[in-house]
Amino acid sequence: MKLLTQGDDYGFTKAVTYGILDAIENGALRNTGFFTNMALAPWAAEQWKAKEFEKACLGIDFNIVSGPPAADPKSVPSLVDDKGEFIRSGVRIRDPRFQTEEGRREMFPYEEVYRELRAQYDRYVALMGCKPGYLHGHSLSHEHYREAIAQLVKEEGVPFSHDIQEKF
């Protein structure tokens, strides 16, 4: 039996980023998902590149519930609040629309979700100079979210963590 460890939220804050780097350096962690939408993403990318890890994998932790979008906020209006920041998951799950499939579809239109995930993917490639090791969904499990990730898997040939977990 193998244990696969993953640390989400790389690039969320300096403390989280330093903690993940330390866990990788000390052998407690092998994989981490990058929050490419965060303001600290360029700094976090430089930290990763400086380490030159041989046995660690950096993927994308697609985030649509915290911080600013990577896409233009005007192009993802259903996902952001009036300040242009993502609507937090705690707010989303208390919304009565979240309790029905139709309501969730209204809250997370596929086109907007795909546009944002594509922007986060493209930002990863721009920052890191390569494709991510895997794609991972953060926090909410929504139909359109999974569909958008599946579309990126098809387009880019990068594995989805959910598919890896199902296989093994």
C-alpha positions in Angstrom: 0.0 0.0 0.0 1.2 3.5 -0.8 0.3 6.7 0.9 -0.1 9.8 -1.3 0.1 13.0 0.5 -1.0 16.3 -1.0 -0.9 19.8 0.5 -3.5 22.1 -1.0 -3.4 25.9 -1.2 0.2 26.5 -2.3 0.5 30.3 -2.8 -2.5 31.1 -0.6 -0.3 33.0 2.0 3.4 33.1 2.7 2.9 31.0 5.9 1.0 28.3 4.0 3.6 28.4 1.2 6.6 28.2 3.6 4.8 25.3 5.5 4.3 23.3 2.3 7.9 23.9 1.2 9.2 22.8 4.6 6.9 19.7 4.5 8.3 18.7 1.1 11.9 19.3 2.2 11.4 17.1 5.2 9.7 14.3 3.4 6.2 14.6 4.8 4.7 15.8 1.6 5.1 14.9 -2.1 2.4 16.9 -3.9 0.9 20.3 -3.6 -1.8 22.2 -5.6 -1.0 25.8 -6.6 -3.6 28.6 -6.0 -2.5 30.5 -9.2 -5.2 33.2 -8.7 -3.7 34.7 -5.6 -1.6 37.9 -5.5 1.3 35.9 -4.0 1.4 33.4 -7.0 4.4 35.0 -8.7 6.4 34.9 -5.4 5.3 31.3 -4.7 6.3 30.3 -8.2 9.8 31.7 -7.6 10.0 29.9 -4.3 9.2 26.6 -6.0 11.6 27.1 -8.8 14.4 28.0 -6.4 14.0 24.6 -4.6 14.5 22.4 -7.7 12.6 19.5 -6.1 13.3 16.1 -7.7 10.6 14.1 -6.0 7.7 16.5 -5.6 4.8 17.3 -7.9 3.2 20.7 -8.3 -0.3 20.8 -9.7 -3.1 23.3 -9.8 -5.6 23.6 -6.9 -8.4 25.3 -8.9 -9.9 27.9 -6.6 -13.2 29.6 -7.1 -14.0 30.5 -3.5 -11.2 32.7 -2.2 -9.3 35.7 -3.4 -9.5 37.4 -6.8 -10.2 35.6 -10.1 -7.5 35.0 -12.6 -10.0 36.0 -15.3 -11.4 39.5 -15.6 -14.0 39.7 -12.8 -16.4 41.2 -15.3 -16.2 37.9 -17.3 -17.2 35.8 -14.3 -19.9 37.9 -12.6 -21.7 34.9 -11.0 -18.6 33.9 -9.2 -17.6 37.2 -7.7 -19.0 39.7 -5.2 -19.3 43.4 -5.7 -15.6 43.9 -4.9 -14.5 41.5 -7.6 -13.5 38.7 -5.2 -14.7 35.2 -5.2 -17.9 34.5 -3.2 -16.7 32.4 -0.3 -17.9 28.8 0.0 -19.5 29.5 3.4 -21.7 32.1 1.8 -22.4 29.8 -1.2 -23.6 26.8 0.8 -26.0 28.9 2.9 -27.7 30.2 -0.3 -30.9 28.3 -0.8 -30.1 27.9 -4.5 -27.1 25.7 -3.5 -29.5 23.0 -2.3 -30.8 22.2 -5.8 -29.1 21.2 -9.0 -30.9 23.9 -11.0 -29.9 26.5 -8.3 -26.2 25.4 -8.4 -26.2 25.6 -12.2 -27.4 29.2 -11.9 -24.8 30.0 -9.2 -22.0 28.4 -11.2 -22.6 28.8 -15.0 -20.4 26.4 -16.9 -19.0 29.1 -19.2 -17.9 31.3 -16.3 -16.4 28.4 -14.4 -14.5 27.1 -17.5 -13.3 30.7 -18.3 -11.9 31.0 -14.7 -10.3 27.6 -14.6 -8.7 28.2 -18.0 -7.3 31.5 -16.8 -5.9 29.8 -13.7 -4.4 27.0 -15.9 -2.9 29.6 -18.3 -1.4 31.6 -15.4 0.2 28.4 -14.0 1.9 27.8 -17.4 3.0 31.5 -17.6 4.4 31.4 -14.1 6.0 28.0 -14.1 7.0 27.6 -17.8 5.5 24.1 -18.0 2.2 22.2 -17.6 1.1 21.3 -14.1 1.6 17.8 -12.8 -2.1 17.3 -12.1 -5.4 19.2 -11.8 -7.3 19.3 -8.6 -10.6 20.8 -7.5 -10.6 22.9 -4.3 -13.5 23.1 -1.8 -16.8 22.9 -3.6 -17.8 19.9 -5.6 -20.1 21.1 -8.3 -21.3 19.6 -11.6 -20.0 22.5 -13.8 -16.7 22.6 -11.8 -16.0 18.9 -12.5 -17.1 19.3 -16.1 -14.8 22.3 -16.7 -11.9 20.3 -15.1 -12.7 17.3 -17.4 -12.6 19.6 -20.4 -9.2 20.9 -19.4 -8.0 17.3 -18.9 -9.1 16.6 -22.5 -7.5 19.8 -23.9 -4.2 19.7 -22.0 -3.6 16.0 -21.3 -3.0 16.7 -17.6 -4.4 14.1 -15.1 -7.3 15.0 -12.8 -6.6 14.0 -9.1 -10.1 12.6 -8.8 -9.4 10.2 -11.7 -6.1 9.2 -10.1 -7.8 8.5 -6.8 -10.5 6.4 -8.5 -7.9 4.4 -10.4 -5.8 3.6 -7.3 
